[in-house]
Amino acid sequence: MATFKGMSRGVRPRTLLGIIALIIIAAAIVVAVLLYYPRGGVELVGFSKESTATVSYAGMFPAEGEPNLLNPLGIVSRAGNIYVSESDAGRIRVFGLRGQDEGSIVLPVRAGAPTAYPSDIATLGTDRLVVVDNSGSRILILDADPKAKSPGATVIGESGANGVKSPTAVAVDGETIYVADGGDLTIKAYGSDGAYLRTVVKGSVNTAAYAGGLVMLDGTLYATDSNAGRMVMFDIATGTTKGTFPGSFALPRGVGVGIAGDLLVVDTFQRVVKLLSPAGAPVDVIDGSTDSEGSLGSPRGTTWVASTGRVYVTDAQAGRVVVFNMRVSD
């Protein structure tokens, strides 16, 4: 019987092909496991079977023993990733939903500025981010892919009569970008290409002097007025003030849309995240009483991930992102 050159006698070609097939299948299984269970991150714990609580502590990242984030402020979720403004590092950190390190997006530094200082952040479309750069007094549109060779920054309102003077917060609705400008107490609208569209809210005594957070919900712009300790609502069509939330805040900052279309509002001094109805009625709260491990030192931003039923909160004091489970109460 003929044999292949270099092949040991007694090993049939069919047997050899079978061995190669098994090796390929085993390699495919290993790759699939690695893709499904990415390395790194932390274990996030869900509600226990017997729990009737509406909020519970799930975990935090980066993992214990890994370096703290350098002053994490803004946070937003998109397509299975969590984007965090690591302000003192001048970059956006990108994580998986369990805190897997997916890379960083370094902000370009404006000429004449000592550094970039990202704070508030929002998503634009499927592949871009909108970031407040406090040090550069500007708004940047960046590529959301941390593996991109360049962030491809587009600058919004860098100069001119309709430019941004001192941006504090951003919100995105479709292809429209809303910018809270503490320099003239306005909220301006820009297109997805950075072009100025209109001044939605003009400066007045009712305007937020320092909008620490901004979000759009059902035709209403909600701005946290950090200096006045309140939440202000503006009609998107007319720019008129629709009212303020009842109750008091010590230092409201980040705000986002949470479970069932309610609002998540971060109060930094009170060290809580409040879940409120669009009219301001209290629904639930996240604070140290949820779990001693989940106590918040200096919360700044928050984002809700519907697919996991979890709330992610940046804690500037801890240098971590703290994660909570949240569900609708009965």
N, C-alpha and C positions, 0 to 999 in steps of 0.2 A: 504494500500500500504506500502511495506517495505521501510524503510529509512536507510541510512548509519549511522553508529555510529558517533556521534559528528556533524552530519549535521543538520542544522536547518530544521524544517518541512516546506515543500512547495518549497524547492530548489531541482529541479530535477538534476540527474547526468548529463544529456545532457547539461543543462544550465551551470552547474559548469564547464564542459569541454570546453564550448564555451568561458567562462570568462577566463579560463587559457590560451586558444589559443590566445585570444586578448592581454593578458599580454605579452605572448612570442613574438607576432608580434611587439608590441610597443617597447619592449626591443631591438629587432633586429634592428628596425628603429633607435633608439637612438644610438646603437653601430655603425651602418653604418654611421650615420651623424658625430659621433666623429672621425671615421676613415677617412672619406672624408675631414672633416674640422678639422684638428688637433688644439688643443688649443695652444695658444701662437703665436709668429710670428707677422708680420706686414702686412698691406694691401699694395700691390704693384699696382701702377696705370699704366695702359697701355697708348698707344697713344689715343688721343681724335679722334673722328670720322672725324673731319674736318682737322686734322693735316696732313701736307705733309712733316714734318721733318723726317730725317733719324735716329736721336738720341733724346731720351727724358729721363728725370729723372723719375725713378719708385719708389724709396724709399730707406731706409737703415735699417739695423738691427745690433745689438740688438735694440729693441724698445726704444723709449724715456722713461727715468726713470729707465731702466735696466742698470747694470754695463757695462762700456766700456770694450772692449776686450783689453788685455794687449799686446800691440805692435803686431797687426796682420800683418803678412808678406805674406807667400805663401798661395795660394788658388787653389783648384781644385774641379771639380764636378764629381759625379759618381752616377748613379742609383737614381736620385731624391734627392741626398744629396749634401751639400756644405761642404767641409773640409777646415778648416782655421788653419794655423800655428799660435797659440797664443804663441809667442816666449817667452815673459817674464814670462809666466806661465808654460813653459815646457810641453805643451800639444797641441793636435790637437782638436779643437772644431768642433763638427758636427752639422749642421743645415739642416732643410728642405729648400725648395726653397723659402719659405716666411720668413725664419729666425726662424722657430720653433726650439727650443733647443732640439736636439736629444742625447746629451751627450758629453763625452770627452774621448780622448785616451791619457793617461799619458805616456810620454816617459820614459824609464828606463835611469838612469843616469850612464854614464861610470865611472868606478872606477878611482878615482883621479880627476874627473871633478867636479866643484862646483855645476853644475846643467845641465839639458838638455836644448838646445836652438834650437828648430825647426825653419827652415826658408823655403827653397823651398820644394815643395811637388808634387808628381805625383801619378797616379793610376796605379796599376799592376793587370791585369786580372780583375776578377769580385769581388774579395774580399780582396785585399791587397793595401797598400799604400807604397810608397817609400819616405822617409823623410831625408832631410839634417839636421844633428845635429851638428851645428857649435861649440858648447861648447865641445862636445866629439870628434870633427874632424872625423866624421864617417857618413856612410849612413845606415839607418835602414829600413828594410822591416817589416811592421806591419799589423796586422789584422785590416781591415777597419770597423769592427763592434764595436761600442762603448760599446755594452753590453757584449762583450767577457770578460771572467774572467781575461784573461791576453792578452796583445797585441801580445804575441808570437814573439818577436823581433828576426829577423835574421840580423846579422851585415855583411855589405859588405866591403871587402878590409880593414879590421882593422889593418893588419900587413903584412909584407913581401915586396918583391921588387915591386910587382904589387898592393900594397895597396894604399889606399886613404890617402893623406897627409893633404890637406886642402880643403875639398869639398865646393863648392859654389852653385851648381845647378844640377838638375837631369832632365832627360827626359826618357820616356819609349816608345818603339816601339815594339808592340807585347810582346814577352817574353824577350826582351833585354833592359837592363837598362844602360843609358849613364850618366856618372858622369863627370862634369867639375871640375877639380882639380887645384886650384890656387897654390898649393904647388909646382907643377912641370910644370904648364901651359899645361896640357894635357886634353884630353877627353878620358876616358876609358870606355870600354864596359864590362858588367857583365851579367851573366845569371840570370834567375828568382830565382835560388837557391843561388845567391850571388857569384857564382864562376867566377873568372876572365876569360874573353874571349880574349880581345886584347886591345891594345892602338890605338884608332882610329885616334886621332889627337895628334901629338907629339909637344912638346914645341918649339916655335919659336917666332920671332918678330911679326908674323901675328896672333898668338894665343891670345885669350882674356885673359888679365892679371887678370881680375876679372869678370867672367861670372855671372852676376846677375840673368840671366834667360837662359833657354835652352829648345829648342823644336825641334822635328823632323817633317819634312813635305816633302813628295815626294822625299825621298832619300837625303835630305839636312838637316844638323844640323845648326840651327840658334842659335847663342849665343850673348847675349847683353854684350858688353865689357864696363862695367861701368866706369872703369878708363880712357878709351880713348874716351868715348862718342860716341860709334859706335855700329853697328850690323855687326857681321862677319858670313859668310856662309861657311860651310865646306862640301865637298863631303863625304858621308858616306862610300863609298866603298874604296876610296883612302886616305882620310884624308886631302887632299889638300884644300887650301883656294880658294873658288870660287869667292870671292869678298866681298865687304862691301857695306852697304846701302848708297846711296847718301843722302845728307841732314845731319843735325846735331842733336845730342841729348845732353842734359845737363847731365843727369844721368839716362841712361836706366837701368831698373831692370827687372821686371817680363815680360815674353812673353808667348803667347799662340796662338793656332789656333782659329780664329774667324769665323765670318759669311762668307759663300761662299768660305771657304778655304784660306781666307786672314789671316794676322798676327795681333794680338793685342800686342802692345808694350807699356809698362808703362815707362813714363819718370818722375821720382820722383821730380827733381828740377823744371821742367816745369809744373808739376802738371797736366799732361794730360795722356790720353791713346790714342795712335795713331793706327788707322786701316790702315795697309799697304798691298800692294800686295806682293806676294812672291819675287818680284824683287825690292821691296822697294818703289814703287810709292805710294804717299798718296791717300787714299780712303776716310777716314772720321776721325773725332776726337771727343773725349769725354773730356770736360773740363768744367770750370765754366760757359762758355757762353751757355751751354746746358740748365741750370736752376740754379739759384742762390742757391737753396737748395742742388743741387748736386755738388757744388764746392768741389774740392779735396784738402786736406791739405798736405798729404804726401802719395800718392799712391805707393803701392809696388808690388802687384800681381794682376792677372786678370784671369778669366775663363769665357768661353762662354757656355751657355746652349741652345742648338739648339731647344729643345722642347718648350721652353718659349720665345725664341728670345731675351734673355736678357744677359747682360754682368755684371758680379759681380767683384767688385774692392775692395781690402783691402786698408783702409786708416789708416796708423799707427798713425797719429796725432789725428784723431777723435776717434780711437778705434772702428771703425765700418766697416761693409761691405756695400758699396754703390752700388746700383743696377740701371742699365740703360736699356731702351728698345733700340734695334737697328735693323734696317731693310735695305735691299738693296736699294740704291738710284735708281731712274729712269734713 
